[in-house]
Amino acid sequence: MPYKKIAFFAVIVILILTINNLVSSIYDIWQKQEIITQAQQELDTQKEENSQLKKQIAQVKQPQFIETEARDKLLLAKPGEGIIIIPPNQVAASSSSIPQLVDNRPNWEKWWDTFFKA
């Protein structure tokens, strides 16, 4: 009879250890699945960025882009064209001289006009 109790407790201990190992393995797999999901999202982001960069490279290789950059950055012009350089202080002065219309009505009136007086 005591052998049956010892065998019963041995089986219980073995089952508890097995269940513990199974739970631990399931938890590890779950964590690794999260890592895989995050890596997949990062890969998708990198692929999108890569495709955008390829589009930019294709655009940069076009003659129109090269011509535009040469005209803007290097101040080059076609034969017969002239270059006009406006000093920065005059550009700031001319943009500040444009009157700005300021709407001082309360927001609820602006919303009312947006939705009901369209």
Rosetta blueprint (number, residue, H / E / L):
1 M L
2 P H
3 Y H
4 K H
5 K H
6 I H
7 A H
8 F H
9 F H
10 A H
11 V H
12 I H
13 V H
14 I H
15 L H
16 I H
17 L H
18 T H
19 I H
20 N H
21 N H
22 L H
23 V H
24 S H
25 S H
26 I H
27 Y H
28 D H
29 I H
30 W H
31 Q H
32 K H
33 Q H
34 E H
35 I H
36 I H
37 T H
38 Q H
39 A H
40 Q H
41 Q H
42 E H
43 L H
44 D H
45 T H
46 Q H
47 K H
48 E H
49 E H
50 N H
51 S H
52 Q H
53 L H
54 K H
55 K H
56 Q H
57 I H
58 A H
59 Q H
60 V H
61 K L
62 Q L
63 P H
64 Q H
65 F H
66 I H
67 E H
68 T H
69 E H
70 A H
71 R H
72 D H
73 K H
74 L L
75 L L
76 L L
77 A L
78 K L
79 P L
80 G L
81 E L
82 G L
83 I L
84 I L
85 I L
86 I L
87 P L
88 P H
89 N H
90 Q H
91 V H
92 A H
93 A H
94 S H
95 S H
96 S H
97 S L
98 I L
99 P L
100 Q L
101 L L
102 V L
103 D L
104 N L
105 R L
106 P L
107 N H
108 W H
109 E H
110 K H
111 W H
112 W H
113 D H
114 T H
115 F H
116 F H
117 K L
118 A L
